[in-house]
Amino acid sequence: MEMTIERFTELLDEKIFELAKEMRDEYGLHKLVINQDSNYVNGKIIVKLSERNKGEE
């Protein structure tokens, strides 16, 4: 399979999300919400971090 920008961005997107989840767990940041918006065609990955409010699950 040829490595294209789209495929590379998709793989990178998955790795970033997994790493962020691991770090969240490692540092006990249970209220941290990780949102990613990715456009594989343009090679763009946006990661937004926020904190869950009290009462939200």
N, C-alpha and C positions, 0 to 999 in steps of 0.2 A: 504494500500500500504506500503510495507516494505521500510524503508529508507536505501538506498544504498549510497555508496560513490559517485557514478555517479549522483544520484538524488540530494544529498546534495550539490554537487559542482555546479550543474545546478541552484539550488535555490539561493545559495550564489552568483553566477555569476550575476544573475538578481538583487539581492539586492545591490551589489556593484555598478552596473551600475546606478541604480536608485538613490542611495545616491550621487554618483559623479555628476550626472546631477542636482540634487537638490542643491548641494553645489556650482556648477558652476553658477547656476541662482542666488542663494542667495548672492554670492560675486561679481556678475556682470562680470564674466570672460567669456564674449561672444566669445572671440577668442580661448578659450580652446577647444581642440579636445581630446575626450576620446576614446581610442581604447583598446579593450579587446580581448585577445586570450585565449581561454579556451579549456582544454582537460578534459572532464568529467571523462573519464576512469581512467586517472592518477591523478585526483584530483588537477589539476594545473590551476591557473588563473593568467594571466599576464595582468597588466594594464599599458598602455603607455599613457602618457600625452604629448601633444605638443600644440604649438600655431599656429593658422591659420595665414598664411602670408597675407599681404595687397593684396587686389584684389581677394582673394579666398572667395567664399561664401559657 
